[in-house]
Amino acid sequence: MTMMKLSTLKVSTLFALAGFALAACSSSGSSGGSSGGGSPPTPPPPGGNFSFLPVGTLIAGSGTGYSDNTVYRNIRFPLLKVPAYANSQVYRPGGSQNATPGQCNSTNYAYPWQDNFCETRTSSTNIWCPSGKGHQGQDIRGESCKSSSALDAEGKVDANVVVAAESGTVIVVQPHYIKVQTDDETTFYNYLHMDQIQVGLGDYVAKGQRLGRVANIGPAGTPYTTRHLHFELKQVMNIGGSLREVHVNPYATLLDSYQRLLAGNP
Ligand SMILES: [Zn+2]
């Protein structure tokens, strides 16, 4: 840890120095004086103008959220590229609880991010939700609502790619789902609804390694949802005197990692 911090500091120092040198250079280069015309328009940042709603703020009528600002782990955001959109795949257009059809609706692929941990479910136990049941993770849409095969046909093989949030061992593989256990055995990551899964049971995956693609696949290996990554973070916790794997709210952890990715420091 100390080593990593020291090297990070060194790199930042180097960048700061390089930045200073470039600024000095550019300043002297332009001192000859250009006349009028104004500056070229500033291109938008690659992730757009990111914004997010506070943790625990669910879509009205979709249940009561759980406000937990804990950043549980220093993860790599689980999609390779920005932009990505954390929001509800059920209560947004095209979802099973929204009358407006069309999962590609532009509001699904726009900021702000919105928490959907504890969103109403009838059968998913969740100890943090007031009813004792609720959505156990966060839904995340990729940059595109298109299928993996359509993206491949366009040569966009790096779009909607799911990567490992942290290194670990693949302990479950199903047609739509993989589960990874961290080296310290305190944390588990569940990645659901993917296609093009390219890791196998028992594989060791490195943080940031490609796992599959954002898709709409269910347990039977067939379309089941709108196109999104359902991401779960589970922590081993002492509950009532016994150690249990517990779903925790991943929103703050995802937010932390996404802001680092936007800043080019995943
Ligand atoms: Zn979900």
Residues whose N, C-alpha, C, O or C-beta is under 5 A from the ligand:
A	BS01	ZN	D139 H230
